[in-house]
Amino acid sequence: MIKTSNQSALALLLLRWTPGLVFLTEGIQKFLFWDSLGAGRFAKLGFSHPSFWASFTAGFEIACGSLLVIGWLTRSATIPLLVIMCIAFITTKWPEWMEKGFWVFAHDYRTDFAMTLTLLAVLLLGAGNWSLDAKRRRI
């Protein structure tokens, strides 16, 4: 089956929206639920200056997530989000793997794994035709 231009554009839109909307909402929640998802979470993980790092991370999640949703500077927006995913892996998932074993880790990492691969796909494929990046190229 040959994909039409509109089918490809829709597929790339959905591919962008998946991590974009997740990061956008997670960044907002870091501010809404400061004690459990913001600074409190970063303090629990052992970060020095947890308020700074929670705000810094949330700001990037909101900004880059929004850029993915609208398809503006799409490839560039994936880079900070991939860095966030790597740091999350190192600070939360790797220790879990070492303490609880592969299968517990694999279960808990499934969403992060899907998000990371989706971000890599967006980085490689770009925003698609239904994006501000595409509109900018046509001007």
N, C-alpha and C positions, 0 to 999 in steps of 0.2 A: 504494500500500500504506500503510495507516494503522498507525502504530507504537503498540504497546501501552505502557502505563505501565512494565511490566517491561523492554521493549526500550529505552525511553528511559533508564530508570535504569541499565541495563547499559552503554549507549553512553556516558553521562556518567561512569560508574565507570571505564571503559577510558580515556576522555579524561583523567581526573584521574590515573590510575595511570601513564600514559605519561611525563609530565614528572616526576611525583612520585618514581617509582622510579629514573629516570635521575639526578635531582638528589640523591636520598638516597645512591645508590651512588657517585656522583662525589664528593660531600662526604666520605664515608668514605675513599675512595681518596686524597684529598688528605692525610689523616693517615697512611694505611698506606704510601704511597709518597711520603714527604715530600720527598725530593731531586728526584724527577722530576715529580710532579704537585702538590706542595704549595709550600713556600717556594722550592724550586729553580726551579720553573716561573715563579713570580712574579718572582724575581730575574732570570731570563732575559728576561722581558718588560720589565724596567727599573723595576719598582715599588720605591719606597723602602720600607723596613721590610717586606720580603717575608714574613717569618714572621708578622707581625701580619695582613697582608692575606690570606694563605693560610688562617690559622685563622679569621678573620672570615668569609671567603667560605664556607669549608667548614661552619662553624657554621650559617650561613643556609641553605646547600644541604641540610644534614641536617634542620634544624628545619622549614623550609618544605616540603621534599620529603615529610617524614613527615606534615605537616598535609594535604597533598594526598592522600596515600595513604588516610588515615583520613577525609578529608572534614570537617575541623574548621577553621573560620575560612578556608575555601577561597579565597574571593576575595581576602582580605587576604594570604594566603600567596603569591599569584601576583605581587604587586607587587615584593617584593625579588628574586624570581627573574627578573622582566623587567628589573630594573635590572642584575642580574648579566649577563644576556644582552646588554644594550646596552653594558656596559663591555667584555665579551668581544669584541663586534663592533668597537668602537673600537680596542682594544689589539691585536687579532690579525688580524681579517679585513679591515678597511679598509686597513691597510698592505700586506697581501698583494694586494688588488685593485690598489692603486697600483703595486706592484712587478711583479706577475706577470700582471696583466690580469684581465678579467672572467671568463673561462671557468675558470681555475684557482680563482679566488675562488668562483665558483658551485658548483664541485665540492666544495670544502672547507667551504663554508658550508651545505650542504644539511641537515645534522643540526641545526645551530643555527637555521636558518630554520624547520624543522619544529617544533622545540621552542618557538620564539617564537610561532608561530601557534597552537600547541596551548595555550600559556599564555594567549594572548589569548582563545581560545574558552572556556577554563575561567573566566576573569575575566568574560566576558559571560554565560555560561550558568549559572554556579554549580556546586555540587557534585552536584546531583541527589538523588533520593529515597533512594538507598543511601549515606547519609553521616551523620556525626554532626551536621552542620549541619541536615539535614532532621529528625533525631530531636529536636534542640533546638527547632526550630520547632513540632513537634507537642506538646511538653510544655506 
